Amino acid sequence: MPDISERGLQMPASPIRKLAPLSDAAKARGVKVYHLNIGQPDLHTPESALEAIRSVDRKILEYSPSDGYKWYRDNLVKYYATFDIELTPEQIIVTAGGSEAVLYAFMACLNPGDEIIVPEPAYANYMAFAVSAGAVIRTIPSTIDTGFALPHVDEFEKLINPRTKGILICNPNNPTGYVYTPDEMQQISHLVKKYNLYLFSDEVYREFIYSDTPYVSACHLKEIEENVVLIDSVSKRYSECGIRIGALITKNKKLHDTVMKFCQARLSPPLIGQIAANASLDAGEAYLKDSFDEYKSRRDFLIERLNNIPGVYSPMPMGAFYTVARLPVDDADAFCAWCLSDFRYEDQTVFMAPASGFYVTPGLGKNEVRIAYVLNKNDLAKALTVLEKALEAYQYTW
Amino acid sequence: MPDISERGLQMPASPIRKLAPLSDAAKARGVKVYHLNIGQPDLHTPESALEAIRSVDRKILEYSPSDGYKWYRDNLVKYYATFDIELTPEQIIVTAGGSEAVLYAFMACLNPGDEIIVPEPAYANYMAFAVSAGAVIRTIPSTIDTGFALPHVDEFEKLINPRTKGILICNPNNPTGYVYTPDEMQQISHLVKKYNLYLFSDEVYREFIYSDTPYVSACHLKEIEENVVLIDSVSKRYSECGIRIGALITKNKKLHDTVMKFCQARLSPPLIGQIAANASLDAGEAYLKDSFDEYKSRRDFLIERLNNIPGVYSPMPMGAFYTVARLPVDDADAFCAWCLSDFRYEDQTVFMAPASGFYVTPGLGKNEVRIAYVLNKNDLAKALTVLEKALEAYQYTW
């Protein structure tokens, strides 16, 4: 058979995926597995979205426009205006999830060998999309000891060279829950302007900011308007990851038109997904407030409980629904695998994501895990008890 | 602002898209435009699919597995078995339309600079996906005079060099409607085996073969089982282009696992689309027979009428729902644009796709158009009258 492509060989495999068979095996043996490993919210999708799907009365499920339906983009304009992000419908391209937006942003902006700077730990699939585009991710470590604050701007500047084409941030951050301060956003803005870079900004968790840090969108940075590529998705805010609706937003007409050539090639974003996403906008303040309150209350509970487990430390995440915690183990990959393969407490165990998969620099995050608080508090409490028991038992295994 | 990527600059823009504003302008002035330009079927989606959407009773629209739901892949196994294509669910990856399947096939198989051989005219977006992967499409012209039969195998062999990595066919063919004969498929098989190539085979129109030519799938070619990548989509057979459900099928485990890394990065194919596609499998023989009969009857009507217009020639397409016809004009691009911008017959005009967009070799297909028979016969008759009148009028314009 012919060879696999180089990029195919380079594509990273997620550490969560590697552990999934262990989780399946545990479940097959009747073990209750608490999933703290994935960003699949457990909250209900808005009823308005479910009702819109049940009310589809079309006779033909036809292609939508390649940039998405105008009625949906018109409503998105109003949505973004509530965050003081002023857009026109022509600046919004509807995509198949935030994933497609990242992929096409990279494809349209980056040549093979071009570099983008990303603070780590970072969402693992950015690396995969960079490999897809042949681009190189250069990372700047942020550390748990400073609560994963943005590294000083000097650290970015040290990495900048003629191949540097952009900076990528995720704000609020997956996996750390950090929210960039207005000062930090200004520093990024200056750097982007000074070196004429793209700023890719993934802001899918903007609804979930629990601290007093004001939300500063990359789109608020007036002096780099043409450099910003906003990545968005309805998956997390409306608990509808499966409809695959995201958006790529740019005020840069030339970039918009280039991205559109990729979008035209793939013809159309999902039709039913657009109907559901559009109806989700009608869910109202109450839905988002309930989600916010629920996640905030889980966060407070989770972080307090975590920090009460001997040897465990988690900073207080400011947003999103994740935290990266340090565990009293040498190798969190091995510990997470052991929890699934060997450890049981009252026929229960936990599935956490080893943080190593979110770092590019080898060796970083070895004793850290990402925990998603996508379980109700009752289950979260049980999962934390299991984690505490697991850590106790683990010290006697070697 | 920073530069656009090279691949972004190289991405082809579809000639149909370039003409779309003219069509919009005509419609805005109250002109009835007959759309013969796009592959958007006008037949109804199966009621079983529409009903399945209306019956979605989930509370959370969550991610599906990255390779698609097992229940859908199990049912696809049964579907393919009816065409003597023997598969396991593990050989099927559900994708966001056939488009995503082509893109990931190229990404997983082709390095930048690798070449694939494609008979032309060809579906224009293959070129876009090749540019996305940095690959080079080398074409072998087929001609209207031989009814767009596959060029002799010697013509393929002349193009093969150390960078040649695959052959791509679309069978039944978009845009020509040609169906490869068993002999031609055997020749391709030998060539693929001899030079250890990939065979990418897009077979989304398999239900629509009107001639006695038996359908030979690339998956029927036993001696190249590991080399074949089957591209599929439910869009055309069930008239549900908007749900974005396709498939990438390979018996090559290593390739499957590589493609899965791209699929895991984008997380999930559309959830509601899978529900609709799965229910479409229950539409039954009657639905597909009605579609077949309708398209066949339109084909017979269209081709006879076309060949009765002075100076027009169309071969009889064997499958799909397109034909490429030769018109008595020097420049079909200009003629198609003129139909939209200037010509009116009883407040009507036609929108056809200039065939030049389906050829890579400059100058080929200059006097050809692709016509999709996705209008009912009544409208098709009116559109053909308008075309005849347009051709009469056009000769006096220059």
Interface residues (C-beta under 8 A of the other chain):
Chain A: M1 P2 I4 S5 E6 R7 G8 L9 M11 P12 A13 S14 R17 Q40 P41 D42 L43 H44 T45 A49 L50 I53 R54 S55 V56 R58 K59 I60 L61 E62 Y63 S64 A96 G97 S99 E100 L103 M107 A108 C109 L110 N111 P112 D114 N125 A128 F129 S132 A133 G134 K165 G166 N196 L197 Y198 E226 N227 S239 E240 C241 G242 I243 R244 N252 K254 L255 T258 V259 K261 F262 Q264 A265 R266 L267 S268 P269 P270 L271 I272 G273 A276
Chain B: M1 P2 I4 S5 E6 R7 G8 L9 M11 P12 A13 S14 R17 Q40 P41 D42 L43 H44 T45 A49 L50 I53 R54 S55 V56 R58 K59 I60 L61 E62 Y63 S64 A96 G97 S99 E100 L103 M107 A108 C109 L110 N111 P112 D114 N125 A128 F129 S132 A133 G134 K165 G166 N196 L197 Y198 E226 N227 S239 E240 C241 G242 I243 R244 N252 K254 L255 T258 V259 K261 F262 Q264 A265 R266 L267 S268 P269 P270 L271 I272 G273 A276
